[in-house]
Amino acid sequence: VNEALRKLDALVQLAVVSATTSAQPGSPTDGQAYILPAGATGAAWGPMADHAIAYYVDGAWQEITPREGFTAFVK
């Protein structure tokens, strides 16, 4: 249940820091999300799919696979 609530928290009124940053940030804050461009790099981001949503929560990156119809505000 907790994992599902975390995903809902990330996706409801989705706002991402960037859709063009390709290097994984060194000091992210809880709740930050990014849309990963092709060729993203970093220990957590490298294995994630192109155009996935990388969501930082509880000290770890979570990969969320976007679905058709998702809408995100890019800050």
ChimeraX attribute file (.defattr): number of C-alpha atoms within 10 A of each C-alpha:
attribute: neighborCount
match mode: 1-to-1
recipient: residues
	/A:1	5
	/A:2	7
	/A:3	8
	/A:4	9
	/A:5	10
	/A:6	15
	/A:7	15
	/A:8	12
	/A:9	14
	/A:10	22
	/A:11	19
	/A:12	11
	/A:13	12
	/A:14	15
	/A:15	18
	/A:16	20
	/A:17	13
	/A:18	16
	/A:19	18
	/A:20	14
	/A:21	15
	/A:22	18
	/A:23	15
	/A:24	18
	/A:25	11
	/A:26	7
	/A:27	6
	/A:28	15
	/A:29	12
	/A:30	13
	/A:31	16
	/A:32	16
	/A:33	26
	/A:34	23
	/A:35	25
	/A:36	25
	/A:37	18
	/A:38	15
	/A:39	15
	/A:40	20
	/A:41	17
	/A:42	14
	/A:43	10
	/A:44	14
	/A:45	22
	/A:46	16
	/A:47	12
	/A:48	22
	/A:49	17
	/A:50	15
	/A:51	18
	/A:52	20
	/A:53	25
	/A:54	24
	/A:55	23
	/A:56	18
	/A:57	18
	/A:58	10
	/A:59	10
	/A:60	12
	/A:61	21
	/A:62	20
	/A:63	21
	/A:64	18
	/A:65	12
	/A:66	13
	/A:67	8
	/A:68	5
	/A:69	6
	/A:70	10
	/A:71	13
	/A:72	15
	/A:73	11
	/A:74	14
	/A:75	8
